[in-house]
Amino acid sequence: MLEMRTSERRDLKTCPQRWYWSQVEGLRPLRAANPLWFGSAVHEGLAGWYIPGTKRGTHPSETFDKYLAGNRRMLVTNDDEETEYQDARALGIDMLDRYVERWGEEPERDVIASEREFQVVLPRPEMVLFGRHRPAERRWLRYVGTWDGVHRDLITGEIRLAEHKTAASIWADHLPLDDQAGSYWAVASKVLEKQGVLKAGEEIAGIEYNFLRKALGDTRPVNADGLRTNKPTKTDFVEAIDKHGVEELPGPLAKLKVVDLEALAEELGLTVFGEPSALQPPAYFERFMVYRSRAERGQMIRRIQDEAVFAEAYRKGWLPVVKAPDLQKCRGCQFRRMCELDESGDALAVEEFKEIQFTKTDPYAAHRKDVKK
């Protein structure tokens, strides 16, 4: 049976060579790239927090701390748009602590399923390449993946598919065309109904994208308007204390030193803010709801089937496995160095590099448990 994983589709369309090395040869780097292991650790934390029901589970920062092995540092972009190395454990714990502070326990979120693997069998489309019909050796397509979660909003009554994303910056323009979560949504209602999780006729309304920006929290004070503030000046202290009112003072407020004004404000229990900073940090956490229609469901399923045709053509050698070099795509590619060796035409060097830098895995291993041979 032809197989297709949601996570491989982006590579298939981005660079067939990258897809072939990772999915057909099953190559995995001995040390995963930073975004991959960090994102996996955050997902583990959120899966342990959003357990089925309305009560929350283990705090996500605790799970993150246990999941992350060893001490690691990673390159991230700070609020000044500069890249710097940060301790990954401290960053993840800080992010998830603030995540819970931001969203709370959300009793209105009734979690139906969290981090659930799925598989669905779809008709395999006929393969026509270069005007010729290719033999239909495999008549069915098994589509597999893992969705982050499904929950019911007890306020609106909507059933939503959750998609957790960690990112250096948050933007949402592409979400209505997002293939990965869109394909999850396309099959989720029927799969969950078949599993007895949803009642007959119940449908998932859309996808809730849950973004967590990879950045340490801004420690500057926040005023009543939610703005980060600069360090308070002497004038700020004088105005705040004068407004509060004090019966006895050692002298005019304006003649006191800043250190004395700070001590007096602390004694009075006053929090004194400076002027709002001109540089406010971008949002650390954002959620976007994208609704999908039945027509879009059909489009998504057809796209999965069409992409499976290309995957099989590459596997069979009916199409050449080409490369798609690009500055942005190649910069973070785990196969970049090996790709450069491959360009030199030194096949032996490529094979030696594979043995030293990669291990071979079965990309579908997690989805084969319940499949009959």
Buried (B, 14 or more C-beta within 10 A) or exposed (E): EBBBBBEBBEBBEBBBBBBBBBBBEBBBBEEEEBBEBBBBBBBBBBBBBBBBEBEBBBBBBBBBBEBBEEEBBBEBBBBEEEEEEBBBBEBBBBBBBBBBEEEEEBEEBBBBBBBBEBBBEBEBBEBEBEEEEBEEEBEEBBBBBBBBBBBBBEEEEBBBBBBBBBBBEBEEEEBEEBBBBBBBBBBBBBBBBEEEBBEEEEBBBBBBBBBBBBBBBBEBBEEEEEBBBBEBBBEBBBBBBEEEEEEEEEEEBEEBEEEBBBEBBEEEEBEBBBBBBEEEBEEBBBEBBBEBEEEBBEBBBEBBBEBBBBBBBBBEEBBEBEBEEEEEBBEEBBBEEBBEBBEEEEEEEBEEBBEEBBEEEEBBEEBEEEEEE
